[in-house]
Amino acid sequence: MEYQNKQRDVERELKNLVQRYNVLYKSQIYAFFKRDGRDRFVGRALKALEKERSVYLCQEMKQVASSEEAFAAWERGTSTCVWALLDVMGKKKVEEHFMASKEEYPIRIVFAGDGEIYDILYVAPEDVELTNQLFVRRKIDGCGHIVVVEEAEEIPGIHIPDVVGYCTVKEEGQIEYYRKDGQ
């Protein structure tokens, strides 16, 4: 009975997670549930949810989506920010997390934990100047920023207040963190 309850809980959470972020790699889903040892329920949950058409799997890309159309909207920046969120979840308590609205660009994910609010933003190499200009005009009080970049060499050109750290995300979610001199 307890096994069935855990299985249903994972199915429900997995469905909500995919709906929240639209498209996730299977490895991101397994990493999310591995934190508390429930990753062993993911395979069966994916099969059940796919059967009832609550999620859609792309075996070739190893992705899971909230709809067939969502695969076309997949975006690398958001995917790398999900990896950063998963890494943070392994290090500190995250009570809530969600996708930022399009108006909050380049912020991709907002999360809260231990009474603090953070966001994770992705700055593509071609968007460094635009991001700097956006943050000159915008000050988010009490919100620390984690900035995901493609290459560490981009960090000196980024001028955003209240950055708690920078990171790069390699294949399969390997994270490398950086700090800017003077922070």
Salt bridges, closest charged atoms under 4 A:
GLU2 OE2 - LYS6 NZ 3.47
ASP9 OD1 - ARG12 NH1 3.05
GLU13 OE2 - ARG38 NH1 2.73
ASP36 OD2 - ARG38 NE 2.89
GLU68 OE2 - ARG53 NH2 3.74
GLU75 OE1 - ARG108 NH1 2.42
ASP87 OD2 - LYS91 NZ 2.99
GLU95 OE2 - LYS93 NZ 3.89
GLU96 OE2 - ARG20 NH1 3.76
GLU116 OE1 - LYS92 NZ 3.52
ASP119 OD1 - HIS145 ND1 2.63
GLU150 OE2 - ARG76 NE 2.90
ASP162 OD2 - LYS139 NZ 2.46
